[in-house]
């Protein structure tokens, strides 16, 4: 019995088709991988922004709830010299008498950095020593607005509650907003409207820390 060896091989057309199929498959795989990496990168970045925003929010809540005085710190003289705003606006941190109080201060500087620190103790020379709590980049602005709320329409300022509304805006678009009751706040004064449950007057206005305007910080002091 004789065996005949076959000399049959792949044709050029078959090789070209095979290479083409492999190329298409590889291209699809790279595209899927690139898309997955892009989605992962976006999700990771969003998670980092969320983490920073929540860190700022925790700072605000921690100090706002115990503050007896809340001040918007600005170098815009038309704000802190306005008689209607002088109770809660200040030209600098020194102008709000930090020496007589403890608490937290949230400020901004160049490069979209937000810095939060608290008064820790006095040194041997009786100077206030501050300790940094947070320093975060990538923050566009933190908007604040004070409002006053009554549980009954006929209530006056003695039985109403002051709220600090906030919105934290990150550079890449993530934001978080909320409100905290200023349980012990004494220095914010409203001109009461007997026909309103909630008051947000134009005199109080909105203040933004970290924006490209005059505004520079907010202080939560406990005296």
C-alpha positions as CSV (number, residue, x, y, z in Angstrom):
1,X,0.0,0.0,0.0
2,X,1.4,3.3,-1.0
3,X,0.6,6.7,0.7
4,X,0.5,9.7,-1.4
5,X,1.8,12.9,0.4
6,X,-0.5,15.9,-0.1
7,X,1.2,19.1,-1.1
8,X,-2.0,21.2,-0.6
9,X,-1.4,24.5,1.3
10,X,-3.2,27.8,2.1
11,X,-3.8,30.0,-0.8
12,X,-2.8,33.7,-0.9
13,X,-6.5,34.6,-0.8
14,X,-7.1,32.6,2.4
15,X,-4.0,34.2,4.1
16,X,-5.2,37.7,3.1
17,X,-8.7,37.0,4.5
18,X,-7.3,35.5,7.7
19,X,-5.0,38.5,8.3
20,X,-7.9,40.9,7.6
21,X,-10.2,39.1,10.1
22,X,-7.4,39.1,12.7
23,X,-6.8,42.8,12.1
24,X,-10.5,43.7,12.5
25,X,-10.7,41.6,15.7
26,X,-7.6,43.2,17.1
27,X,-8.9,46.7,16.2
28,X,-12.3,46.0,17.9
29,X,-10.4,44.7,21.0
30,X,-8.3,47.8,21.2
31,X,-11.3,50.0,20.9
32,X,-13.2,48.1,23.6
33,X,-10.1,48.3,25.9
34,X,-9.6,52.0,25.2
35,X,-13.3,52.7,25.9
36,X,-13.1,50.7,29.1
37,X,-10.0,52.6,30.2
38,X,-11.6,55.9,29.4
39,X,-14.7,55.1,31.4
40,X,-12.5,53.9,34.3
41,X,-10.5,57.1,34.2
42,X,-13.6,59.2,34.2
43,X,-15.2,57.2,37.1
44,X,-11.9,57.4,39.0
45,X,-11.7,61.2,38.5
46,X,-15.3,61.7,39.5
47,X,-14.8,59.6,42.6
48,X,-11.8,61.8,43.6
49,X,-13.8,64.9,43.0
50,X,-16.6,63.5,45.1
51,X,-14.2,62.6,47.9
52,X,-12.8,66.1,48.0
53,X,-16.3,67.7,48.0
54,X,-17.4,65.5,50.8
55,X,-14.3,66.4,52.8
56,X,-15.2,70.1,52.4
57,X,-18.8,69.4,53.4
58,X,-17.7,67.6,56.5
59,X,-15.6,70.5,57.5
60,X,-18.5,72.9,57.0
61,X,-20.9,70.7,59.0
62,X,-18.4,70.1,61.8
63,X,-17.8,73.8,62.6
64,X,-21.1,75.4,61.5
65,X,-23.1,73.4,64.0
66,X,-21.2,74.7,67.0
67,X,-20.5,78.3,65.8
68,X,-21.8,81.3,67.7
69,X,-20.6,83.7,65.0
70,X,-20.3,83.2,61.3
71,X,-18.4,85.6,59.1
72,X,-17.9,86.0,55.3
73,X,-14.3,87.2,54.9
74,X,-13.8,89.5,51.9
75,X,-11.5,92.3,50.7
76,X,-14.5,94.0,49.0
77,X,-14.9,97.1,51.2
78,X,-18.4,97.8,49.8
79,X,-19.6,94.6,51.5
80,X,-18.1,94.7,55.0
81,X,-18.7,98.4,55.4
82,X,-22.4,98.1,54.5
83,X,-24.4,98.6,57.7
84,X,-26.8,95.9,56.6
85,X,-24.0,93.3,56.3
86,X,-21.6,94.4,59.0
87,X,-22.9,91.8,61.5
88,X,-21.5,88.9,59.4
89,X,-19.0,90.4,56.9
90,X,-15.3,91.0,57.7
91,X,-12.4,92.5,55.8
92,X,-9.9,89.9,57.1
93,X,-9.4,87.1,59.5
94,X,-7.8,89.5,62.0
95,X,-10.9,91.7,61.8
96,X,-13.1,89.1,63.2
97,X,-11.2,88.8,66.4
98,X,-9.9,85.2,66.1
99,X,-7.9,85.8,69.3
100,X,-11.1,85.7,71.3
101,X,-12.5,82.6,69.7
102,X,-11.9,79.0,68.5
103,X,-13.3,77.4,65.5
104,X,-12.7,76.6,61.8
105,X,-11.8,78.9,58.9
106,X,-12.2,78.0,55.2
107,X,-10.2,80.1,52.8
108,X,-9.1,80.0,49.1
109,X,-5.8,81.0,47.4
110,X,-4.4,81.0,43.9
111,X,-4.5,77.7,41.9
112,X,-8.1,76.7,43.0
113,X,-6.8,75.6,46.4
114,X,-9.2,75.4,49.3
115,X,-7.6,75.4,52.8
116,X,-9.4,74.7,56.0
117,X,-7.8,75.1,59.4
118,X,-8.9,75.4,63.0
119,X,-7.6,77.3,66.0
120,X,-5.7,74.9,68.1
121,X,-4.1,76.7,71.1
122,X,-2.2,79.7,72.2
123,X,1.6,79.5,72.3
124,X,4.0,80.9,75.0
125,X,3.6,84.4,73.6
126,X,-0.2,84.2,73.7
127,X,-0.4,84.0,70.0
128,X,-3.1,81.9,68.3
129,X,-1.7,78.8,66.6
130,X,-3.7,77.3,63.7
131,X,-3.6,73.7,62.6
132,X,-4.5,72.8,59.0
133,X,-7.3,70.3,58.5
134,X,-7.6,70.2,54.7
135,X,-5.8,71.5,51.6
136,X,-7.5,70.6,48.4
137,X,-7.0,71.5,44.8
138,X,-9.5,71.3,41.9
139,X,-12.2,73.3,43.7
140,X,-14.0,75.9,41.5
141,X,-16.0,77.6,44.3
142,X,-18.1,77.1,47.4
143,X,-21.3,79.1,47.4
144,X,-22.9,80.1,50.6
145,X,-26.3,81.7,51.3
146,X,-27.9,82.5,54.7
147,X,-31.6,82.0,55.2
148,X,-34.0,82.4,58.1
149,X,-36.8,80.0,58.8
150,X,-39.8,80.1,61.2
151,X,-42.0,77.2,62.2
152,X,-45.0,79.4,62.5
153,X,-45.8,82.5,60.5
154,X,-46.3,84.8,63.5
155,X,-43.0,83.9,65.2
156,X,-40.4,86.6,65.6
157,X,-36.6,86.4,65.5
158,X,-36.3,84.9,69.0
159,X,-37.8,81.6,67.9
160,X,-36.6,81.4,64.3
161,X,-33.7,79.4,62.9
162,X,-30.8,80.5,60.7
163,X,-29.6,78.1,58.0
164,X,-26.4,78.2,56.0
165,X,-27.0,76.8,52.5
166,X,-23.9,75.7,50.6
167,X,-23.0,74.4,47.2
168,X,-19.5,73.0,46.5
169,X,-18.5,73.2,42.8
170,X,-15.5,71.2,41.5
171,X,-13.6,72.3,38.4
172,X,-14.6,69.3,36.3
173,X,-18.3,69.7,37.0
174,X,-19.1,67.6,40.1
175,X,-21.0,69.5,42.8
176,X,-22.7,68.8,46.1
177,X,-25.1,71.0,47.9
178,X,-27.0,71.0,51.2
179,X,-27.9,73.1,54.3
180,X,-26.9,73.2,57.9
181,X,-28.8,74.8,60.8
182,X,-26.7,77.3,62.7
183,X,-28.0,76.2,66.1
184,X,-26.0,78.6,68.2
185,X,-25.3,81.5,65.8
186,X,-25.9,84.9,67.3
187,X,-24.4,87.5,65.0
188,X,-26.5,87.0,61.8
189,X,-29.4,89.5,61.9
190,X,-32.4,89.4,59.6
191,X,-35.0,92.0,59.0
192,X,-38.1,89.9,59.6
193,X,-40.9,89.6,57.2
194,X,-44.2,88.8,59.0
195,X,-45.6,87.2,55.9
196,X,-42.8,84.7,55.2
197,X,-41.8,81.3,56.6
198,X,-38.4,81.4,55.0
199,X,-36.4,84.6,54.4
200,X,-33.4,85.1,52.1
201,X,-33.0,88.8,51.8
202,X,-30.9,90.6,49.1
203,X,-28.9,92.2,51.8
204,X,-27.6,88.9,53.0
205,X,-26.9,87.6,49.5
206,X,-24.8,84.8,48.2
207,X,-21.1,84.6,49.0
208,X,-18.6,82.4,47.1
209,X,-15.3,81.2,48.5
210,X,-12.7,80.4,45.8
211,X,-14.5,82.2,43.0
212,X,-12.6,84.6,40.8
213,X,-14.2,87.5,42.6
214,X,-13.3,89.4,45.8
215,X,-14.4,86.7,48.2
216,X,-11.8,84.9,50.2
217,X,-13.2,82.8,53.1
218,X,-15.7,81.9,55.7
219,X,-15.1,81.6,59.5
220,X,-17.1,79.6,62.0
221,X,-16.2,80.9,65.5
222,X,-17.2,79.7,68.9
223,X,-16.9,82.4,71.6
